[in-house]
Amino acid sequence: MRCIEITGAGVELVALEAGTGGRPLLLVHGFTGAKEDFAHPVFGAHPVLGTEVERLAAQGCWVVAPDHRGHGSSGHPPLESDYSLELMAQDMWAVVDELGWDRFDLLGHSMGGMIVQIMATTRPERIDRLILMDTHHGPVPGIDREVVELGRQLARSDGLAVIAEVLASLADPADAVAFERVFAGHPGYRAWYEQKMLACSPAMYSAMLGLFVDVSDRLESLAAIDREVLVLVGELDRAFVGASHRMAEVIPNVTLAVLPAAGHCPQFEATEAWRDAVDSFLGLGSTPS
């Protein structure tokens, strides 16, 4: 596995890559996430958690997982106008074009799932199989507009460390069961998880946070997708379970997988079930963990 730089997007993007020459697979992370959501080094003594880029490459995939603009090691444009779902979709097209991929499999997680919906509904001929993971087709429910505006103002004035403290104090225990289980079982995971957010751009945070309550609904356009689609969601991910069922109802050639005991990041919270669902959908053979 190695880091590569993509410069054709108008902003420098840094990605993890493994399995060059195999079957192309693009992994698109979510809001305040990172490429390492699919390829972090082993946490503690656990032998398999967070090794998906290398594991999928070992099964014949050419796997690429980029950091979005404003995230991780990629460029951090300074203006809020430099960030939108559409711009991030353009970035992902720049990645696959620079790699020379004509067609590819595509997985999008959370905000990344919103981005790949735009990709799949505008240039479907480029995509072989699509995985929509813990994501939504429109405005995310349960987000108070006044809270959003406060968060945007705090990001602008005080930065993301303050936002992280506020979010920790407001966390709903009912939404954190799966997260806390991973935190407890894997030393180092909590610090890594928190650091991902601090590596993000405050301008990105403010811009995208506002979009999550005002974005146009894509449900009707998803009905036109003529590719094989896996809609995958953790059963404890309350904000996204309903949306996942709705997407599965309208997409013609769809498989719905609701993963028991998983929350918003099932690759960490229910690793084996997540792997079974993804590998089966992509037609991959099993390899030893």
N, C-alpha and C positions, 0 to 999 in steps of 0.2 A: 504494500500500500504506500502511496506517495501523495504529496501535495502538488497540485498543478495550478497555474494561473491562467485565467481567461480574460483577455483584454478587449475582445470585440463587443462588449456590452455597453461601452461608454463609461463604465466604472470597472475597476479591477476586481474580479471575482476570484476567490481562492476555493479550490475544491479538493476533496479526497478522491483518489482514483485507484482501482485495482481491477485486474483481469483484462487488461488491454487486449482487444481483438475478439473478445467473447460477444455474447448477446447483449446489446446496449440496454442499460437500466439506469434511469435517472431518479435519485432520491431527493425529494424537495422538503426541507424542514419547515417548521412553523414559526410563529411570532416569538421573538426573543430566544429562539432556539439556535442551533448551530449544526454544521456538517457532522460534528461528533455525536449528534443524536443517533446516528447510524454507525458510528465507528469509534467510540471512545475506548481507550485502553481498559483493560480489566479493572474492575472495582474490587479492592480488597482481595480476598482469596477466591472469589467466584470465578470459575474458569470460562464462562461463556457470555456474561452480560456485556452488551455493547460492542460486539464484534461483527456487526452485520455486513459491512462493506466487504471485509475479507471472506466471510463465510459464504456470501452470495457469489463472490468471484470464484471461490473454489468449486462452485457448482456450474461454472461455465458462463457467468455473466460478466460483462464489462461494466463495472459499477462506478458511477460518479455521483458524489454528494457535495454540492456547493454550499458555501455560506451565501445567503442573500446580501444584497447591498445593505449597509447599515448594521450588519451582524458579523460577529466573529472577526475573522481575518480579512474579510473583503473590505472594499473601499467604503468610507462613511461620508457620502455627500452631505454638505452642511445645511441644505434647505429642506423644509418640510415638503415643498413642491417636488423634491427629488424622489419622493416615495409614493407608490400606489401599487395595487395588485397588478394593474396593466403593465407598469414599468418592470415589475419583478418577473412577470411572464415574459416580457421581451428579453430580460436578462437570461432566462432559462433557454429561450430559443438561441440566443447568442452562444451559450455554452454548447448545446448540441450541434450547432452549425460549425463552431470552431473544431469540435471533435470529429466532424465529418459524418455524423450519424444521419442517415436518411430516414430510418424508422427506429423506434425504440419503445421499450416499456417504461412506464411512468408511475411513480408513487408520490403522492402529496399528503403531508400531515398537517392538520389544523389549518393555519393560514396558508401553508403550502398546498393543502387540498383545494382551497379557493383559487389559488394561482393556477393549478393544473386544470381546474374546470375551465378557466378562460382559455388555456392552451388547447384543451380537447374539443371545445366548441367552436374554435376559430380555425384550427388546422388539424382536423381529425385524421387526415390521410397520413400524417407523420407518426401517429401513435399506434402501436400494436395492442398493448394491454394497459389498462388504467386501474390504479388502486387509489381510492379515496378513503383516507384514514383519519378517523376522529375529526371530521370537518363539517362544514355547514354550507348550504346552498344560498344563504342570504344573510341578513342582519342577525348577529348572534343574540339569542334571547337572554333576558335577565340582566342586561347591562343598563344601568341608570345613566341617562344623559348628563345629569349634573355631576355624577361621579366621574364619568369620562372626561368632562371638561376640567374638573379639578386635577385629574391625573395628567392631562395634557399641560396644564399650567405648572404643575410641580416638575414635570420632566424638563420644561423649558427653563425654569428658574433654579431648581435645586439638583437636577440630575437623577439618574436611575437608582442610586444607592438609597435615596429617600423613598422612592417609589417602592423599592423592594421591601423596605421596613414597613411601609403602610400596608402593602399586600399581605405580608406575613401576619400582621395584626388583625386583618379582616378575613383571613382564611376561614372557610366553612369546613368544619371537621367532616361533614358528610361527603364533601368533595375531595377530601385529602386521604381517604383510607388507603387507596392503592399506592399513592406517593409515599406515605409514611411507612408502609410495609417495605418498600424498596430502600428508603432512607435507613431504616433500622437494620436491614440485612446486609447492606453494602457500604462499609466505611469509605468515605471519600465522595460518595454520590451527592450528598447534600451540598457540599462546598462547590463541587463541579457544576451542579445545577444552578446554584445562585450566581456563580461567576459568569455563566452564559449571558445572563441578563445584563450584568455590569459591563460586558464587552460590546453591548449594543449602542447605537447612536440615539441620544435623546430626541433628535429631530425625527428619526424614523419612528420611535416609540409614539411620539405625539401625533404624527401624521397617520399612522396605521390604526392607532386606537380610535381616532375619530371615524375612520372608514368602517370599522366593524359595526357601527350602529346605523350607518347611512348607505351602505353598499346596496346595489340593486340585487333583487332576487334572481337567481339563475335557474330555478327549478324547471321552468318551462323549457329553457334551452337545453337542459340535460336530457330531456326526452328524445332529442335528435341524435344523441351519441350512438353510433352504430358499431362500437368496439366492445370487446369483452371488458366488463368492469367488475371489480371487487369493491364493495362498500364494507369497510371494516371499522368497528367501533368497540371500545370497552364498555361493558354493561354498566359501570359506575360513572361513566362520563355523561352526567345528566344534561349538560348543555347541548350535547351533540347526538344523543341516542335517537331522539325524535326526528331530527333532520336526516339521520342516516336511513331510517325507515322510509321517510318520504322520498329520498333519492332512489332508494331501491324499488319503490313502487312505480316510478316514472321511467327509469332507464331500462331499455328493452332487454339487453343481454347482460343481466346482472346477477351476481352472487352476493348475498348479505351474510356477513360473519359478525356476530355479537360475542365478544370474548368474555367469559366469566372471570370475575375477580379483577378485571382490568379497568383502569381509569383512562386518562387522556393520553398516556404514553405507553401503550401496551407492549411495545418492543422491550421495555424495561420491566413492566409490571406483570406481564403474563408471557414471558419470552417464548416458551415452547409452543403455546397455543398460537401466538402471533406468527412464529416461524411456520407452523403447520399450515396456517391459512394462506400465507404469502407464497410459500413454496408450492403448495398444491395448485394455487391459481396460476402461477407462472410456469407450471409443468416441470419443476425442478426435482431431481432425485435427492434423497436424504443423504447427508454426510454426518459422520460422527461429530458430536458436540465437543 
